[in-house]
């Protein structure tokens, strides 16, 4: 049922980083409460952050990433869909990234 919900949410790295929150959001999305979306850049960010915090996980998070992708087949927001938008909001995005990093 993923992707057929009335609402769509872009899940940023700060909500994909904590395992419990990710599990809860994936469960709600697969139940059809909302369509979960994220980018490969967001994936890279949460993986990099988690590997930095937990060095023993380096190279082992691909399974988690692949499971998330399998659970939400239409997860990806392609770079072409968002890159033009982000050019105009670079300064605001930097502030948002700072806030995301502080929410860990």
C-alpha positions in Angstrom: 0.0 0.0 0.0 3.0 2.3 0.2 2.7 5.2 -2.2 -1.1 5.2 -2.3 -1.7 7.4 0.7 -3.3 10.8 0.7 -0.3 12.4 2.3 3.3 12.3 1.4 6.2 12.9 3.8 9.8 13.5 2.9 11.8 11.7 5.6 15.0 13.5 6.4 18.1 12.0 7.9 17.3 13.1 11.4 14.2 10.8 11.4 15.9 7.9 9.6 18.9 7.9 11.9 17.2 6.6 15.1 16.2 2.9 14.6 13.0 3.1 16.6 11.7 6.2 14.8 12.6 4.7 11.4 10.7 1.4 12.3 7.7 3.3 13.4 7.6 5.5 10.3 8.1 2.6 8.0 5.3 0.7 9.7 2.9 3.7 9.3 3.9 4.1 5.7 3.5 0.5 4.8 0.1 0.5 6.5 -0.9 3.3 4.2 -1.1 6.3 6.6 1.3 8.3 4.4 3.6 7.8 1.5 7.2 7.9 2.7 9.8 9.5 0.4 13.5 10.2 0.7 16.5 10.8 -1.5 19.8 8.9 -2.0 21.5 12.0 -0.5 19.3 11.6 2.7 20.3 7.9 2.8 24.0 8.8 2.5 23.6 11.3 5.3 21.9 9.1 7.9 24.3 6.2 7.0 27.4 8.4 7.3 26.1 9.9 10.6 25.3 6.5 12.1 28.7 5.0 11.0 30.5 8.0 12.6 28.6 7.6 15.9 28.9 3.7 15.8 32.1 2.7 14.0 31.3 -1.0 14.5 28.5 -0.5 12.0 30.7 0.7 9.1 29.8 -1.3 6.0 26.9 -3.1 7.7 24.0 -0.6 7.1 23.3 -1.6 3.6 20.9 -4.3 4.9 18.9 -1.7 6.8 18.9 0.6 3.7 17.8 -2.2 1.4 15.1 -3.3 3.8 13.7 0.2 3.9 13.8 0.4 0.1 12.0 -3.0 -0.2 9.3 -1.9 2.3 8.6 1.3 0.4 9.2 0.5 -3.3 8.4 4.1 -4.5 10.7 5.7 -1.9 13.0 7.6 -4.1 12.7 11.3 -4.9 15.1 11.6 -7.9 17.7 14.3 -7.8 16.2 15.9 -10.9 13.0 16.5 -9.0 14.6 18.4 -6.2 17.9 19.8 -7.3 16.4 22.8 -9.1 14.4 23.7 -6.0 17.3 23.5 -3.6 19.4 26.0 -5.6 17.1 28.8 -4.4 17.1 27.8 -0.8 20.7 26.9 -0.1 21.0 29.2 2.9 17.8 28.0 4.5 18.9 24.4 3.8 22.1 24.9 5.6 20.2 26.1 8.6 17.9 23.1 8.4 20.8 20.7 8.2 22.3 22.3 11.3 19.0 21.8 13.1 18.9 18.1 11.9 22.3 17.5 13.2 21.4 19.0 16.6 18.3 16.8 16.9 20.4 13.6 17.4 
